[in-house]
Amino acid sequence: MSTQKEETRVRLLDAARSLLMKGGFHGVGLEDIAEAAGVSRQAVYKSHFASKTELLLALVEHVHVVEKLDELTAPVFEAKSGLEMLHAGIRAIVLIEVRVHDMALVLSTAALSDPAAAVAWRNRLEVKRGALRGALQRVQADGHFNSAWKLEEAVDLLAVWISVDAYHQLVVDAGWSPEQMISRICGLCEASFVVQPGAHAAKGRPKRPHRPHP
């Protein structure tokens, strides 16, 4: 791709993010984005994007790069234990949401009526669930997973606690800080899904009677 074409593409993507954040997926047309970027609509269709959905999917990838999301996930892969991986995963997901919440709202809205957007949205959710599942599996391998739960039940509940809707209700509407959300969810996870090794075996075990020294 030529430098000029790439620069035009970036202008279109930046204009799209700004307009979609304000007007929503259904409130902004491809011609609006083209005008904001200083490009003719014909040029957009001919050389860049065949539809608004195609532009939206490219924008999701563009935002991932621009917002440097990979740097937020690095601690997950560097974790030395399952519990550390779980905490790092929760932190990464919330901090990613801080950077891309506007795009998450646009994509989730588009997914209600556009099949391609729906696929992209489901993929995004499955990536998040996969990260949570991987962390909980490692907790389980370490012997710290609470056997009162099925693994997929824990993944289901944690995915709800850390969803786009939960972030919006807690951080945007209720005024929580992202750090507060991270701390509370980590605490809930430890209280619900995590046990110390041997805890179940020790539960209900009769105590040895105390014998006073002679």
Accessible surface in RSA format (square Angstrom, percent):
REM  Atomic radii and reference values for relative SASA: ProtOr
REM  Chains: A
REM  Algorithm: Lee & Richards
REM  Probe-radius: 1.40
REM  Slices: 20
REM RES _ NUM      All-atoms   Total-Side   Main-Chain    Non-polar    All polar
REM                ABS   REL    ABS   REL    ABS   REL    ABS   REL    ABS   REL
RES MET A   1   144.91  75.0  57.50  38.1  87.41 208.1  70.90  60.3  74.01  98.1
RES SER A   2    69.79  59.0  51.68  69.0  18.10  41.7  53.74 114.4  16.04  22.5
RES THR A   3   101.02  71.9  91.54  92.8   9.49  22.6  58.27  78.3  42.76  64.6
RES GLN A   4   140.32  78.5 136.77 100.0   3.55   8.4  40.39  86.0  99.93  75.8
RES LYS A   5    77.76  37.9  73.07  44.8   4.69  11.2  30.71  27.6  47.05  50.1
RES GLU A   6    72.49  41.6  72.49  54.8   0.00   0.0  38.17  73.8  34.31  28.0
RES GLU A   7    97.55  56.0  93.30  70.6   4.25  10.1  35.15  68.0  62.40  50.9
RES THR A   8    18.70  13.3  18.70  19.0   0.00   0.0   7.91  10.6  10.79  16.3
RES ARG A   9    60.49  25.4  60.49  30.8   0.00   0.0   0.91   1.2  59.58  36.1
RES VAL A  10    49.25  32.4  49.25  44.6   0.00   0.0  49.25  42.8   0.00   0.0
RES ARG A  11   110.99  46.6 105.84  54.0   5.15  12.3  60.87  83.2  50.12  30.4
RES LEU A  12     0.10   0.1   0.10   0.1   0.00   0.0   0.10   0.1   0.00   0.0
RES LEU A  13     5.21   2.9   5.21   3.7   0.00   0.0   5.21   3.7   0.00   0.0
RES ASP A  14    75.42  52.8  68.06  67.7   7.36  17.4  28.06  66.0  47.36  47.2
RES ALA A  15    14.12  13.0   5.39   8.3   8.73  19.9  13.42  18.9   0.71   1.9
RES ALA A  16     0.00   0.0   0.00   0.0   0.00   0.0   0.00   0.0   0.00   0.0
RES ARG A  17    46.32  19.4  45.78  23.3   0.54   1.3  23.18  31.7  23.13  14.0
RES SER A  18    45.33  38.3  42.25  56.4   3.09   7.1  27.30  58.1  18.03  25.3
RES LEU A  19    47.49  26.4  46.70  33.4   0.79   2.0  46.74  32.8   0.75   2.0
RES LEU A  20     0.98   0.5   0.36   0.3   0.62   1.6   0.36   0.3   0.62   1.7
RES MET A  21   109.87  56.9  82.99  54.9  26.88  64.0  65.05  55.3  44.82  59.4
RES LYS A  22   161.62  78.8 121.77  74.7  39.86  94.9  80.35  72.3  81.27  86.6
RES GLY A  23    39.57  48.8   0.00   N/A  39.57  48.8  22.96  63.0  16.61  37.2
RES GLY A  24    26.68  32.9   0.00   N/A  26.68  32.9  25.57  70.2   1.11   2.5
RES PHE A  25    11.58   5.8  11.15   6.9   0.43   1.1  11.15   6.8   0.43   1.2
RES HIS A  26   119.74  65.4  86.98  60.5  32.76  83.8  64.41  66.4  55.33  64.4
RES GLY A  27    57.11  70.4   0.00   N/A  57.11  70.4  27.28  74.9  29.83  66.8
RES VAL A  28    10.51   6.9   8.04   7.3   2.47   5.9   9.36   8.1   1.16   3.1
RES GLY A  29    18.42  22.7   0.00   N/A  18.42  22.7  15.62  42.9   2.81   6.3
RES LEU A  30     8.00   4.5   4.86   3.5   3.13   7.9   4.86   3.4   3.13   8.4
RES GLU A  31    83.43  47.9  79.24  60.0   4.18  10.0  33.97  65.7  49.45  40.4
RES ASP A  32    61.49  43.1  57.30  57.0   4.19   9.9  14.72  34.6  46.77  46.6
RES ILE A  33     0.04   0.0   0.04   0.0   0.00   0.0   0.04   0.0   0.00   0.0
RES ALA A  34     1.62   1.5   1.51   2.3   0.11   0.2   1.51   2.1   0.11   0.3
RES GLU A  35   139.25  79.9 118.99  90.0  20.26  48.2  48.17  93.2  91.08  74.4
RES ALA A  36    63.17  58.1  21.28  32.8  41.89  95.3  32.87  46.3  30.30  80.3
RES ALA A  37     8.72   8.0   0.00   0.0   8.72  19.8   5.32   7.5   3.40   9.0
RES GLY A  38    64.24  79.2   0.00   N/A  64.24  79.2  36.88 101.2  27.37  61.3
RES VAL A  39    21.21  14.0   8.92   8.1  12.29  29.6  15.13  13.1   6.08  16.5
RES SER A  40    61.73  52.2  44.10  58.9  17.63  40.6  44.94  95.7  16.78  23.5
RES ARG A  41   111.34  46.7 106.17  54.1   5.17  12.3  13.01  17.8  98.33  59.6
RES GLN A  42   123.43  69.0 118.58  86.7   4.85  11.6  67.84 144.4  55.59  42.2
RES ALA A  43    34.73  31.9  30.40  46.9   4.33   9.9  34.30  48.3   0.42   1.1
RES VAL A  44     0.00   0.0   0.00   0.0   0.00   0.0   0.00   0.0   0.00   0.0
RES TYR A  45   104.82  48.9  86.86  49.4  17.96  46.7  59.11  44.4  45.71  56.3
RES LYS A  46   184.06  89.8 146.77  90.1  37.29  88.8  98.91  89.0  85.15  90.7
RES SER A  47    46.40  39.2  32.39  43.2  14.01  32.3  14.97  31.9  31.43  44.0
RES HIS A  48    26.56  14.5   7.51   5.2  19.05  48.7   2.89   3.0  23.67  27.5
RES PHE A  49     2.48   1.2   1.86   1.2   0.63   1.6   2.30   1.4   0.19   0.5
RES ALA A  50    69.84  64.2  51.60  79.6  18.24  41.5  53.26  75.0  16.58  43.9
RES SER A  51    47.28  40.0  44.02  58.7   3.26   7.5  37.70  80.3   9.58  13.4
RES LYS A  52    43.71  21.3  39.20  24.1   4.51  10.7  25.31  22.8  18.40  19.6
RES THR A  53    17.46  12.4  17.01  17.2   0.45   1.1   9.75  13.1   7.71  11.7
RES GLU A  54    75.88  43.6  71.70  54.2   4.18  10.0  32.72  63.3  43.16  35.2
RES LEU A  55     0.12   0.1   0.12   0.1   0.00   0.0   0.12   0.1   0.00   0.0
RES LEU A  56     0.08   0.0   0.08   0.1   0.00   0.0   0.08   0.1   0.00   0.0
RES LEU A  57    56.00  31.2  52.34  37.4   3.67   9.2  53.06  37.3   2.95   7.9
RES ALA A  58    16.79  15.4   6.45  10.0  10.33  23.5  13.79  19.4   3.00   7.9
RES LEU A  59     0.05   0.0   0.05   0.0   0.00   0.0   0.05   0.0   0.00   0.0
RES VAL A  60    40.86  26.9  37.33  33.8   3.54   8.5  38.53  33.5   2.33   6.3
RES GLU A  61   116.80  67.1 115.95  87.7   0.85   2.0  46.27  89.5  70.54  57.6
RES HIS A  62    31.14  17.0  24.36  16.9   6.78  17.3  18.13  18.7  13.01  15.1
RES VAL A  63     3.27   2.2   3.27   3.0   0.01   0.0   3.27   2.8   0.00   0.0
RES HIS A  64    72.22  39.5  71.11  49.4   1.10   2.8  49.67  51.2  22.54  26.2
RES VAL A  65   110.87  73.0  99.76  90.3  11.11  26.8 104.35  90.7   6.52  17.7
RES VAL A  66    80.17  52.8  59.09  53.5  21.08  50.8  65.82  57.2  14.34  38.9
RES GLU A  67    41.95  24.1  38.79  29.3   3.16   7.5   2.77   5.4  39.18  32.0
RES LYS A  68   133.23  65.0 126.28  77.5   6.94  16.5  76.40  68.8  56.83  60.5
RES LEU A  69    11.94   6.6  11.82   8.5   0.11   0.3  11.89   8.4   0.04   0.1
RES ASP A  70    97.05  68.0  91.77  91.3   5.28  12.5  34.75  81.8  62.31  62.1
RES GLU A  71    95.59  54.9  73.37  55.5  22.22  52.9  39.50  76.4  56.09  45.8
RES LEU A  72    25.01  13.9  18.14  13.0   6.87  17.3  20.41  14.3   4.60  12.4
RES THR A  73    39.53  28.1  39.53  40.1   0.00   0.0  31.01  41.7   8.52  12.9
RES ALA A  74    39.13  36.0  33.74  52.1   5.39  12.3  38.89  54.8   0.24   0.6
RES PRO A  75    64.90  47.3  61.53  56.1   3.37  12.2  62.38  51.5   2.52  15.7
RES VAL A  76    12.60   8.3  12.17  11.0   0.43   1.0  12.17  10.6   0.43   1.2
RES PHE A  77   163.35  81.7 130.27  80.7  33.08  86.1 135.04  81.9  28.31  81.0
RES GLU A  78   118.27  67.9 103.24  78.1  15.03  35.8  49.97  96.7  68.30  55.8
RES ALA A  79     7.67   7.1   0.00   0.0   7.67  17.5   0.01   0.0   7.66  20.3
RES LYS A  80   176.10  85.9 148.10  90.9  28.01  66.7 110.14  99.1  65.97  70.3
RES SER A  81    43.43  36.7  41.38  55.2   2.04   4.7  34.52  73.5   8.91  12.5
RES GLY A  82     0.00   0.0   0.00   N/A   0.00   0.0   0.00   0.0   0.00   0.0
RES LEU A  83    42.95  23.9  42.21  30.2   0.74   1.9  42.21  29.6   0.74   2.0
RES GLU A  84    79.52  45.7  74.23  56.2   5.29  12.6  34.57  66.9  44.95  36.7
RES MET A  85    32.67  16.9  32.67  21.6   0.00   0.0  31.80  27.0   0.87   1.2
RES LEU A  86     0.23   0.1   0.23   0.2   0.00   0.0   0.23   0.2   0.00   0.0
RES HIS A  87    56.28  30.8  54.40  37.8   1.88   4.8  33.58  34.6  22.70  26.4
RES ALA A  88    15.35  14.1   7.63  11.8   7.71  17.5  13.13  18.5   2.21   5.9
RES GLY A  89     4.35   5.4   0.00   N/A   4.35   5.4   4.35  11.9   0.00   0.0
RES ILE A  90     0.00   0.0   0.00   0.0   0.00   0.0   0.00   0.0   0.00   0.0
RES ARG A  91    96.13  40.4  96.13  49.0   0.00   0.0  36.72  50.2  59.41  36.0
RES ALA A  92     4.01   3.7   3.29   5.1   0.71   1.6   4.01   5.6   0.00   0.0
RES ILE A  93    17.84  10.2  15.66  11.7   2.18   5.3  16.83  12.1   1.01   2.7
RES VAL A  94     1.82   1.2   0.72   0.7   1.10   2.7   1.82   1.6   0.00   0.0
RES LEU A  95    44.93  25.0  44.36  31.7   0.57   1.4  44.36  31.2   0.57   1.5
RES ILE A  96    31.75  18.1  31.75  23.7   0.00   0.0  31.75  22.9   0.00   0.0
RES GLU A  97     5.71   3.3   5.71   4.3   0.00   0.0   3.94   7.6   1.77   1.4
RES VAL A  98    67.46  44.4  46.97  42.5  20.49  49.4  46.97  40.8  20.49  55.6
RES ARG A  99    74.68  31.4  62.51  31.9  12.17  29.0  20.63  28.2  54.05  32.8
RES VAL A 100     7.94   5.2   7.94   7.2   0.00   0.0   7.94   6.9   0.00   0.0
RES HIS A 101    18.77  10.3  17.90  12.4   0.87   2.2  17.90  18.5   0.87   1.0
RES ASP A 102    27.50  19.3  18.81  18.7   8.68  20.5  18.72  44.1   8.77   8.8
RES MET A 103     9.84   5.1   9.37   6.2   0.47   1.1   7.91   6.7   1.94   2.6
RES ALA A 104     2.01   1.8   0.00   0.0   2.01   4.6   1.59   2.2   0.42   1.1
RES LEU A 105    64.22  35.8  63.34  45.3   0.88   2.2  63.71  44.7   0.51   1.4
RES VAL A 106     8.92   5.9   6.44   5.8   2.48   6.0   8.79   7.6   0.13   0.4
RES LEU A 107     3.10   1.7   3.10   2.2   0.00   0.0   3.10   2.2   0.00   0.0
RES SER A 108    27.47  23.2  23.33  31.1   4.14   9.5  14.23  30.3  13.25  18.6
RES THR A 109    57.97  41.2  55.99  56.8   1.98   4.7  31.70  42.6  26.26  39.7
RES ALA A 110     0.00   0.0   0.00   0.0   0.00   0.0   0.00   0.0   0.00   0.0
RES ALA A 111    17.33  15.9   5.85   9.0  11.48  26.1   5.86   8.3  11.47  30.4
RES LEU A 112   157.34  87.6 120.88  86.5  36.46  91.7 124.52  87.5  32.82  88.3
RES SER A 113    75.09  63.5  39.41  52.6  35.68  82.2  47.11 100.3  27.98  39.2
RES ASP A 114    29.80  20.9  27.87  27.7   1.93   4.6   4.10   9.6  25.70  25.6
RES PRO A 115   107.71  78.5  99.96  91.1   7.75  28.2 106.70  88.1   1.01   6.3
RES ALA A 116    44.53  40.9  33.94  52.4  10.59  24.1  41.02  57.8   3.51   9.3
RES ALA A 117     0.00   0.0   0.00   0.0   0.00   0.0   0.00   0.0   0.00   0.0
RES ALA A 118    15.62  14.4  15.07  23.3   0.56   1.3  15.54  21.9   0.08   0.2
RES VAL A 119    72.02  47.4  71.86  65.1   0.16   0.4  72.02  62.6   0.00   0.0
RES ALA A 120    22.94  21.1  14.52  22.4   8.42  19.2  18.84  26.5   4.10  10.9
RES TRP A 121    38.99  15.6  38.99  18.9   0.00   0.0  23.95  12.8  15.04  24.4
RES ARG A 122   140.39  58.9 136.51  69.6   3.88   9.2  65.86  90.0  74.53  45.2
RES ASN A 123    86.30  59.5  83.94  81.1   2.36   5.7  23.06  55.5  63.24  61.1
RES ARG A 124    52.56  22.1  44.33  22.6   8.24  19.6  30.15  41.2  22.42  13.6
RES LEU A 125    62.63  34.9  62.21  44.5   0.42   1.1  62.21  43.7   0.42   1.1
RES GLU A 126    88.08  50.6  85.79  64.9   2.29   5.4  52.92 102.4  35.17  28.7
RES VAL A 127   111.73  73.5 102.42  92.7   9.30  22.4 109.11  94.8   2.61   7.1
RES LYS A 128    21.11  10.3  17.09  10.5   4.03   9.6  20.37  18.3   0.74   0.8
RES ARG A 129    54.78  23.0  54.78  27.9   0.00   0.0  22.67  31.0  32.10  19.5
RES GLY A 130    31.00  38.2   0.00   N/A  31.00  38.2  21.29  58.4   9.71  21.7
RES ALA A 131    43.57  40.1  27.87  43.0  15.70  35.7  39.85  56.1   3.72   9.9
RES LEU A 132     1.39   0.8   1.19   0.9   0.20   0.5   1.39   1.0   0.00   0.0
RES ARG A 133    55.62  23.4  55.62  28.4   0.00   0.0  24.20  33.1  31.42  19.0
RES GLY A 134    24.25  29.9   0.00   N/A  24.25  29.9  19.81  54.4   4.44   9.9
RES ALA A 135     1.39   1.3   1.39   2.1   0.00   0.0   1.39   2.0   0.00   0.0
RES LEU A 136     0.00   0.0   0.00   0.0   0.00   0.0   0.00   0.0   0.00   0.0
RES GLN A 137    85.40  47.8  81.05  59.2   4.35  10.4  21.30  45.3  64.11  48.6
RES ARG A 138    79.03  33.2  74.55  38.0   4.49  10.7  29.52  40.3  49.51  30.0
RES VAL A 139     0.48   0.3   0.12   0.1   0.36   0.9   0.48   0.4   0.00   0.0
RES GLN A 140    88.84  49.7  77.84  56.9  11.00  26.2  23.63  50.3  65.21  49.5
RES ALA A 141    88.43  81.3  45.77  70.6  42.65  97.0  58.10  81.8  30.33  80.3
RES ASP A 142    60.88  42.6  36.48  36.3  24.41  57.7  16.85  39.7  44.03  43.9
RES GLY A 143    41.03  50.6   0.00   N/A  41.03  50.6  31.91  87.6   9.12  20.4
RES HIS A 144    42.39  23.2  42.39  29.5   0.00   0.0  32.06  33.0  10.33  12.0
RES PHE A 145    17.40   8.7   5.38   3.3  12.02  31.3   5.38   3.3  12.02  34.4
RES ASN A 146    24.87  17.1  24.87  24.0   0.00   0.0   0.00   0.0  24.87  24.0
RES SER A 147    87.02  73.5  58.13  77.6  28.89  66.5  46.19  98.4  40.82  57.2
RES ALA A 148    87.10  80.1  43.81  67.6  43.28  98.5  56.32  79.3  30.78  81.5
RES TRP A 149    73.86  29.6  65.56  31.7   8.30  19.5  55.95  29.8  17.91  29.1
RES LYS A 150   150.54  73.4 144.23  88.5   6.31  15.0  93.34  84.0  57.20  60.9
RES LEU A 151    31.19  17.4  24.88  17.8   6.32  15.9  24.88  17.5   6.32  17.0
RES GLU A 152    78.58  45.1  77.36  58.5   1.21   2.9  62.09 120.1  16.49  13.5
RES GLU A 153    79.62  45.7  75.41  57.1   4.20  10.0  30.82  59.6  48.80  39.8
RES ALA A 154     0.00   0.0   0.00   0.0   0.00   0.0   0.00   0.0   0.00   0.0
RES VAL A 155     0.00   0.0   0.00   0.0   0.00   0.0   0.00   0.0   0.00   0.0
RES ASP A 156    68.97  48.3  66.58  66.3   2.39   5.7  26.73  62.9  42.25  42.1
RES LEU A 157    58.06  32.3  55.50  39.7   2.56   6.4  57.97  40.7   0.09   0.2
RES LEU A 158     0.00   0.0   0.00   0.0   0.00   0.0   0.00   0.0   0.00   0.0
RES ALA A 159    17.04  15.7  13.70  21.1   3.35   7.6  13.92  19.6   3.12   8.3
RES VAL A 160    96.38  63.4  93.84  85.0   2.54   6.1  95.63  83.1   0.75   2.0
RES TRP A 161    52.27  21.0  45.79  22.2   6.47  15.2  34.54  18.4  17.73  28.8
RES ILE A 162     4.68   2.7   0.47   0.4   4.21  10.1   0.47   0.3   4.21  11.4
RES SER A 163    30.04  25.4  28.17  37.6   1.87   4.3  25.55  54.4   4.49   6.3
RES VAL A 164     7.57   5.0   6.13   5.5   1.45   3.5   6.19   5.4   1.38   3.7
RES ASP A 165    96.04  67.3  94.06  93.6   1.99   4.7  18.85  44.4  77.19  77.0
RES ALA A 166    17.73  16.3  12.68  19.6   5.06  11.5  16.96  23.9   0.77   2.0
RES TYR A 167    13.56   6.3  13.56   7.7   0.00   0.0   2.61   2.0  10.95  13.5
RES HIS A 168    54.29  29.7  54.29  37.7   0.00   0.0  34.36  35.4  19.93  23.2
RES GLN A 169   111.04  62.1 107.26  78.4   3.78   9.0  28.82  61.3  82.23  62.4
RES LEU A 170    48.55  27.0  48.55  34.7   0.00   0.0  48.55  34.1   0.00   0.0
RES VAL A 171    23.56  15.5  15.63  14.2   7.93  19.1  15.63  13.6   7.93  21.5
RES VAL A 172    77.62  51.1  49.88  45.2  27.75  66.9  55.25  48.0  22.37  60.7
RES ASP A 173    99.61  69.8  64.05  63.8  35.56  84.1  27.86  65.6  71.75  71.6
RES ALA A 174    65.12  59.9  27.65  42.7  37.48  85.2  38.36  54.0  26.76  70.9
RES GLY A 175    61.71  76.1   0.00   N/A  61.71  76.1  30.95  84.9  30.76  68.9
RES TRP A 176    72.07  28.9  67.00  32.4   5.07  11.9  50.74  27.1  21.33  34.6
RES SER A 177    54.35  45.9  47.82  63.8   6.53  15.0  43.57  92.8  10.78  15.1
RES PRO A 178    36.98  26.9  36.98  33.7   0.00   0.0  36.98  30.5   0.00   0.0
RES GLU A 179    88.10  50.6  85.57  64.7   2.53   6.0  58.71 113.6  29.39  24.0
RES GLN A 180    73.01  40.8  65.08  47.6   7.93  18.9  26.13  55.6  46.87  35.6
RES MET A 181     0.99   0.5   0.99   0.7   0.00   0.0   0.99   0.8   0.00   0.0
RES ILE A 182     6.89   3.9   6.89   5.1   0.00   0.0   6.89   5.0   0.00   0.0
RES SER A 183    71.22  60.2  59.23  79.0  11.99  27.6  30.58  65.1  40.64  56.9
RES ARG A 184   146.76  61.6 144.01  73.4   2.75   6.5  27.98  38.2 118.78  72.0
RES ILE A 185     5.91   3.4   5.91   4.4   0.00   0.0   5.91   4.3   0.00   0.0
RES CYS A 186    15.83  12.0  15.75  17.6   0.08   0.2  10.83  27.4   5.01   5.4
RES GLY A 187    39.32  48.5   0.00   N/A  39.32  48.5  33.91  93.1   5.41  12.1
RES LEU A 188    85.02  47.3  82.47  59.0   2.55   6.4  83.72  58.8   1.30   3.5
RES CYS A 189     0.00   0.0   0.00   0.0   0.00   0.0   0.00   0.0   0.00   0.0
RES GLU A 190    70.25  40.3  62.84  47.5   7.41  17.6  14.20  27.5  56.05  45.8
RES ALA A 191    88.46  81.3  46.74  72.1  41.72  94.9  59.00  83.1  29.46  78.0
RES SER A 192    26.70  22.6  19.64  26.2   7.05  16.3   7.79  16.6  18.90  26.5
RES PHE A 193     0.00   0.0   0.00   0.0   0.00   0.0   0.00   0.0   0.00   0.0
RES VAL A 194    17.07  11.2   4.91   4.4  12.16  29.3   4.91   4.3  12.16  33.0
RES VAL A 195    28.54  18.8  22.12  20.0   6.43  15.5  28.54  24.8   0.00   0.0
RES GLN A 196   117.97  66.0 115.32  84.3   2.66   6.3  56.15 119.5  61.82  46.9
RES PRO A 197    84.31  61.4  59.94  54.6  24.37  88.6  62.69  51.8  21.62 134.4
RES GLY A 198    50.23  61.9   0.00   N/A  50.23  61.9  32.45  89.1  17.78  39.8
RES ALA A 199    44.21  40.7  27.40  42.3  16.81  38.2  37.09  52.2   7.12  18.9
RES HIS A 200    85.28  46.6  70.78  49.2  14.50  37.1  58.40  60.2  26.88  31.3
RES ALA A 201    68.32  62.8  42.95  66.3  25.37  57.7  55.91  78.7  12.41  32.9
RES ALA A 202    53.61  49.3  42.81  66.1  10.80  24.6  42.93  60.5  10.68  28.3
RES LYS A 203   173.20  84.5 146.71  90.0  26.50  63.1  98.46  88.6  74.74  79.6
RES GLY A 204    77.39  95.4   0.00   N/A  77.39  95.4  42.76 117.4  34.62  77.5
RES ARG A 205   152.06  63.8 131.35  67.0  20.71  49.3  55.24  75.5  96.82  58.7
RES PRO A 206   119.59  87.2  95.98  87.5  23.61  85.8 107.07  88.4  12.52  77.8
RES LYS A 207   195.33  95.3 168.30 103.3  27.02  64.3 116.85 105.2  78.48  83.6
RES ARG A 208   220.88  92.7 191.76  97.7  29.13  69.4  72.71  99.4 148.17  89.8
RES PRO A 209    99.90  72.8  84.31  76.9  15.59  56.7  94.96  78.4   4.94  30.7
RES HIS A 210   160.80  87.9 130.87  91.0  29.93  76.6  96.84  99.8  63.96  74.4
RES ARG A 211   197.77  83.0 183.68  93.6  14.09  33.6  64.97  88.8 132.80  80.5
RES PRO A 212   107.55  78.4  91.48  83.4  16.07  58.4  93.76  77.4  13.80  85.7
RES HIS A 213   169.79  92.8 145.43 101.1  24.37  62.3  99.48 102.5  70.31  81.8
RES PRO A 214   176.83 128.9 104.51  95.3  72.32 262.9 146.13 120.6  30.71 190.9
END  Absolute sums over single chains surface
CHAIN  1 A    12295.0       9975.1       2319.9       7286.5       5008.5
END  Absolute sums over all chains
TOTAL         12295.0       9975.1       2319.9       7286.5       5008.5
